[in-house]
Amino acid sequence: MAEDGLKDALLKRRNHHQKGRILPSKENYHRQQPQNQTSVNPPPISGVQLSLKQVAIFLAIYLAIGTICFFLVRDQISGRKTNGILDSMYFCVVTMTTVGYGDLVPETNFAKLLACVFVFMGMGLGGFALSKAADYIVEKEEIIVVKAMHIHDACGLNEILNEAERYKVKYKFLTVLILIAFLAIVGTVFLSIFENMTFFDAFYCVCATITTLGYGDKSFSSSGGRLFAVFWILTSTISLAQMFVYLVELWTESRQRRLVDWVLHRKLTIQDIEKADLDNDKRVSPAEYVVYKLKEMGLVSEQLILNVIEGFNDLDVDHSGTLTINDVSD
């Protein structure tokens, strides 16, 4: 049976590790493989795998095109203006992040249509690009957060890495939360000093901006303020969105952990044994037990298991119930 074959494979692997046998070298490994053996590297899950650098290039191109377009129609945009190019870039960022202060607004139908096009394109591209950037920053900083939380503990590098992996979402959430607090403080101080706002009004403007509420009664009006806003608005608005994503993921992961703990430690019943016995031989093998527990945890579905079994049967050309080198080399 297939389950017996998997059981034998698990036992052989365990004996292999216990004996401390050395794996064959790369040259010997390739020498042992059939000549017609194809690569077993899995294909990427997504059809498009973009690096952070590529995404940043696309974002820069979008901002450059948006700035040029809005600069060409600057006479069709009304409001408090400073420098033509800077105002165009600022308007592009405010539009893309949906902050929409109202300090600069399109007047003509063409300018309004252009703004509509850029807001839809910008929301998708900006969210994707800056979420990539946020993930990169968070992954670089999460180890530092773990170290800071255990600064008085004698933890080695391996222990820190293991804990960071186990509570990865938790530390990502904490890192983004710290980043948002830092950006809020920087934004409040900047508005108080360079935009001549009171501390309360500056904090109010920061909150309205980060949440993309953008009433428009308080905004960046000076040239220096708008240059600062181009970078600060992009970072702060997306960081807040990332925080809520991690918060939902943290809550979901917590529920999943509780479910897994319950599944692993609950007492088995006669009905459980009957359901786990896939081949109806009145016995549950380790393979059958693993499959049953994974189904109970919701990690695999019945249809997925059937698909895997179907794939196994296709490979088992001699119908022996096991896979050998001959099966996969034909």
C-alpha positions as CSV (number, residue, x, y, z in Angstrom):
1,M,0.0,0.0,0.0
2,A,1.0,3.6,-0.5
3,E,0.9,4.3,3.2
4,D,3.2,1.4,4.0
5,G,5.7,2.8,1.4
6,L,5.6,6.2,3.1
7,K,6.1,4.5,6.4
8,D,9.2,2.7,5.2
9,A,10.5,5.9,3.7
10,L,10.1,7.7,7.0
11,L,11.8,4.9,8.9
12,K,14.7,4.9,6.4
13,R,15.1,8.6,6.7
14,R,15.1,8.5,10.5
15,N,17.7,5.7,10.4
16,H,19.8,7.7,8.0
17,H,20.0,10.7,10.4
18,Q,20.6,8.4,13.4
19,K,23.6,6.8,11.7
20,G,25.0,10.2,10.6
21,R,25.6,9.1,7.1
22,I,27.2,11.7,4.8
23,L,25.2,12.8,1.9
24,P,26.7,12.2,-1.5
25,S,28.7,15.1,-3.0
26,K,27.2,17.3,-5.7
27,E,29.2,15.5,-8.4
28,N,28.3,12.0,-7.2
29,Y,24.6,13.1,-6.9
30,H,24.5,14.2,-10.5
31,R,26.3,11.1,-11.6
32,Q,23.7,8.9,-9.9
33,Q,20.8,10.7,-11.6
34,P,19.3,9.4,-14.8
35,Q,20.5,11.4,-17.8
36,N,16.9,12.2,-18.9
37,Q,15.9,13.4,-15.4
38,T,14.4,16.9,-15.6
39,S,14.8,19.7,-13.1
40,V,12.6,19.2,-10.0
41,N,12.7,22.9,-8.9
42,P,9.1,24.0,-8.3
43,P,7.8,26.7,-10.6
44,P,7.0,30.1,-9.1
45,I,3.4,30.3,-7.6
46,S,2.8,33.7,-9.2
47,G,3.4,34.3,-12.9
48,V,5.1,37.6,-12.1
49,Q,7.8,37.8,-9.4
50,L,9.0,41.4,-9.0
51,S,11.9,42.4,-6.9
52,L,11.8,45.4,-4.6
53,K,14.2,47.2,-7.1
54,Q,11.9,46.5,-10.0
55,V,8.9,47.7,-8.2
56,A,10.7,50.9,-7.1
57,I,11.6,51.5,-10.7
58,F,7.9,51.2,-11.8
59,L,6.9,53.6,-9.0
60,A,9.5,56.1,-10.0
61,I,8.3,55.9,-13.7
62,Y,4.7,56.4,-12.5
63,L,5.7,59.5,-10.4
64,A,7.8,60.9,-13.3
65,I,4.9,60.5,-15.8
66,G,2.4,61.9,-13.4
67,T,4.5,64.8,-12.5
68,I,5.1,65.7,-16.2
69,C,1.3,65.3,-17.0
70,F,0.2,67.5,-14.2
71,F,2.9,70.0,-14.9
72,L,1.6,70.3,-18.5
73,V,-1.9,71.0,-17.2
74,R,-0.9,73.1,-14.2
75,D,-2.9,76.0,-15.5
76,Q,-6.0,73.8,-15.3
77,I,-5.4,73.1,-11.6
78,S,-6.4,75.7,-9.0
79,G,-5.3,76.2,-5.4
80,R,-2.3,77.3,-3.4
81,K,0.8,77.0,-5.7
82,T,4.5,77.2,-5.0
83,N,6.8,75.7,-7.6
84,G,5.4,74.2,-10.8
85,I,7.3,70.9,-10.8
86,L,7.1,70.4,-7.0
87,D,3.4,71.2,-7.0
88,S,2.9,68.7,-9.8
89,M,4.8,65.9,-7.9
90,Y,3.0,66.8,-4.7
91,F,-0.4,66.7,-6.4
92,C,0.5,63.3,-8.0
93,V,1.4,61.8,-4.6
94,V,-1.7,63.3,-2.8
95,T,-3.9,61.8,-5.6
96,M,-2.2,58.4,-5.6
97,T,-2.5,58.0,-1.8
98,T,-6.1,59.3,-1.9
99,V,-5.3,61.9,0.7
100,G,-6.9,64.6,-1.4
101,Y,-6.4,67.7,0.8
102,G,-8.2,70.0,-1.7
103,D,-5.5,72.6,-1.6
104,L,-4.9,71.7,-5.3
105,V,-7.9,70.7,-7.4
106,P,-8.4,70.1,-11.1
107,E,-10.8,72.6,-12.8
108,T,-11.2,71.5,-16.4
109,N,-12.8,68.2,-17.6
110,F,-9.5,67.1,-19.0
111,A,-7.6,67.7,-15.8
112,K,-10.4,65.8,-13.8
113,L,-10.2,62.9,-16.2
114,L,-6.4,62.8,-15.8
115,A,-6.8,62.8,-12.1
116,C,-9.3,59.9,-12.2
117,V,-6.9,57.8,-14.3
118,F,-3.9,58.4,-12.1
119,V,-5.8,57.8,-8.8
120,F,-6.8,54.2,-9.9
121,M,-3.4,53.4,-11.4
122,G,-1.6,54.9,-8.4
123,M,-3.7,53.1,-5.7
124,G,-2.7,49.7,-7.2
125,L,0.9,50.5,-8.0
126,G,1.6,52.5,-4.9
127,G,0.0,50.0,-2.6
128,F,1.9,47.1,-4.2
129,A,5.3,49.0,-4.4
130,L,5.3,50.4,-0.9
131,S,4.0,47.2,0.7
132,K,7.0,45.5,-0.8
133,A,9.2,48.2,0.7
134,A,7.5,47.9,4.0
135,D,8.0,44.1,4.0
136,Y,11.7,44.6,3.2
137,I,12.1,47.1,6.0
138,V,10.2,45.0,8.5
139,E,12.2,41.8,7.7
140,K,15.4,43.7,8.2
141,E,14.3,45.1,11.5
142,E,12.4,42.2,13.1
143,I,15.6,40.5,14.4
144,I,16.5,43.8,16.1
145,V,13.1,43.9,17.7
146,V,13.5,40.3,19.0
147,K,17.0,41.2,20.4
148,A,15.6,44.3,22.1
149,M,12.8,42.4,23.7
150,H,15.3,39.8,25.1
151,I,18.2,42.1,25.8
152,H,18.6,40.7,29.3
153,D,18.3,37.1,28.2
154,A,21.3,35.0,27.3
155,C,19.9,34.0,23.9
156,G,22.2,32.8,21.1
157,L,21.7,33.7,17.4
158,N,19.9,30.4,16.7
159,E,17.4,31.0,19.5
160,I,16.7,34.5,18.3
161,L,16.3,33.3,14.7
162,N,13.9,30.5,15.7
163,E,11.8,32.9,17.8
164,A,11.7,35.5,15.0
165,E,10.5,32.8,12.6
166,R,7.9,31.5,15.1
167,Y,6.5,35.0,15.9
168,K,7.2,36.6,12.6
169,V,3.9,38.3,12.1
170,K,3.9,39.6,15.7
171,Y,7.3,41.2,15.3
172,K,6.3,42.6,11.9
173,F,3.3,44.2,13.5
174,L,5.3,45.7,16.3
175,T,8.0,47.0,13.9
176,V,5.4,48.7,11.7
177,L,3.7,50.1,14.8
178,I,7.0,51.6,15.9
179,L,7.6,53.0,12.4
180,I,4.2,54.7,12.3
181,A,4.8,56.2,15.7
182,F,8.1,57.6,14.5
183,L,6.6,59.0,11.3
184,A,3.8,60.6,13.3
185,I,6.3,62.3,15.6
186,V,8.4,63.5,12.7
187,G,5.4,64.8,10.8
188,T,4.0,66.6,13.8
189,V,7.4,68.3,14.6
190,F,7.9,69.2,10.9
191,L,4.4,70.8,10.6
192,S,4.9,72.7,13.8
193,I,8.2,74.2,12.8
194,F,8.0,74.6,9.0
195,E,4.3,75.1,8.5
196,N,3.7,77.3,11.5
197,M,1.0,75.1,13.0
198,T,0.2,74.7,16.6
199,F,1.2,71.3,18.0
200,F,-2.4,70.2,18.2
201,D,-3.2,71.3,14.6
202,A,0.0,69.6,13.4
203,F,-1.0,66.3,15.1
204,Y,-4.5,66.7,13.7
205,C,-3.1,67.1,10.2
206,V,-0.8,64.1,10.6
207,C,-3.7,61.9,11.7
208,A,-5.9,63.2,8.8
209,T,-3.1,62.5,6.3
210,I,-2.0,59.0,7.5
211,T,-5.6,57.8,7.5
212,T,-6.1,59.5,4.1
213,L,-9.0,61.4,5.6
214,G,-7.6,64.7,4.2
215,Y,-10.3,67.2,5.1
216,G,-8.1,70.0,3.6
217,D,-8.4,72.5,6.3
218,K,-4.8,71.8,7.2
219,S,-2.2,70.7,4.6
220,F,1.4,71.3,3.4
221,S,1.5,74.8,1.8
222,S,5.2,75.7,1.6
223,S,7.7,74.5,-1.0
224,G,9.8,72.7,1.7
225,G,6.7,71.3,3.2
226,R,5.5,69.8,-0.1
227,L,8.9,68.3,-0.8
228,F,8.8,66.7,2.6
229,A,5.3,65.5,2.0
230,V,6.1,63.7,-1.2
231,F,8.2,61.2,0.8
232,W,6.4,61.3,4.1
233,I,2.9,60.8,2.8
234,L,4.0,57.8,0.7
235,T,5.7,56.1,3.6
236,S,3.2,56.9,6.4
237,T,0.0,56.0,4.5
238,I,1.2,52.7,3.3
239,S,2.8,51.8,6.7
240,L,-0.6,52.3,8.3
241,A,-2.2,50.0,5.7
242,Q,0.5,47.4,6.3
243,M,-0.1,47.6,10.1
244,F,-3.8,46.7,9.6
245,V,-2.8,43.9,7.3
246,Y,-0.5,42.4,9.9
247,L,-3.1,43.0,12.6
248,V,-5.6,40.8,10.7
249,E,-2.9,38.3,9.9
250,L,-1.9,38.2,13.6
251,W,-5.5,37.5,14.7
252,T,-5.9,34.8,12.1
253,E,-2.6,33.2,13.1
254,S,-3.6,33.2,16.7
255,R,-6.8,31.4,15.9
256,Q,-4.9,28.9,13.8
257,R,-2.4,28.3,16.6
258,R,-5.2,27.6,19.1
259,L,-6.9,25.2,16.6
260,V,-3.6,23.3,16.0
261,D,-2.9,23.0,19.7
262,W,-6.4,21.6,20.3
263,V,-6.1,19.2,17.4
264,L,-2.7,17.9,18.5
265,H,-3.7,17.4,22.2
266,R,-7.3,16.3,22.2
267,K,-8.1,12.7,23.0
268,L,-8.9,10.4,20.0
269,T,-12.2,8.6,19.8
270,I,-13.3,5.5,18.0
271,Q,-14.9,7.6,15.4
272,D,-11.6,9.4,14.8
273,I,-9.8,6.0,14.2
274,E,-12.5,5.0,11.7
275,K,-12.2,8.3,9.8
276,A,-8.4,8.2,9.8
277,D,-8.3,4.5,8.5
278,L,-8.1,5.3,4.8
279,D,-7.5,1.8,3.6
280,N,-10.1,0.2,6.0
281,D,-7.6,-2.3,7.4
282,K,-8.7,-1.5,11.0
283,R,-5.3,0.1,11.7
284,V,-4.0,3.7,11.4
285,S,-0.5,4.1,10.0
286,P,1.6,7.2,10.7
287,A,0.9,8.4,7.2
288,E,-2.9,8.1,7.7
289,Y,-2.6,9.8,11.1
290,V,-0.7,12.7,9.6
291,V,-3.2,13.1,6.8
292,Y,-6.2,13.0,9.2
293,K,-4.6,15.6,11.6
294,L,-3.8,17.9,8.7
295,K,-7.4,17.7,7.5
296,E,-8.6,18.5,11.0
297,M,-6.4,21.5,11.2
298,G,-7.8,22.8,7.9
299,L,-4.3,22.7,6.3
300,V,-5.3,20.3,3.5
301,S,-8.7,19.5,1.9
302,E,-10.2,16.2,0.8
303,Q,-10.0,17.3,-2.8
304,L,-6.3,18.2,-2.5
305,I,-5.6,14.7,-1.0
306,L,-7.5,13.1,-3.8
307,N,-5.5,15.1,-6.4
308,V,-2.2,14.0,-4.7
309,I,-3.3,10.4,-4.7
310,E,-4.2,10.6,-8.3
311,G,-0.8,12.0,-9.1
312,F,0.8,9.1,-7.1
313,N,-1.2,6.6,-9.1
314,D,-0.1,8.1,-12.4
315,L,3.5,7.7,-11.3
316,D,3.1,4.2,-10.0
317,V,3.3,2.6,-13.5
318,D,3.8,-0.9,-12.2
319,H,0.8,-0.6,-9.7
320,S,3.0,-1.9,-6.8
321,G,1.7,0.7,-4.4
322,T,5.1,2.3,-4.0
323,L,7.3,4.5,-6.1
324,T,10.8,3.5,-7.2
325,I,13.5,4.9,-9.4
326,N,12.2,2.9,-12.3
327,D,8.8,4.6,-11.9
328,V,10.1,8.1,-12.2
329,S,12.9,7.4,-14.8
330,D,10.7,5.8,-17.5
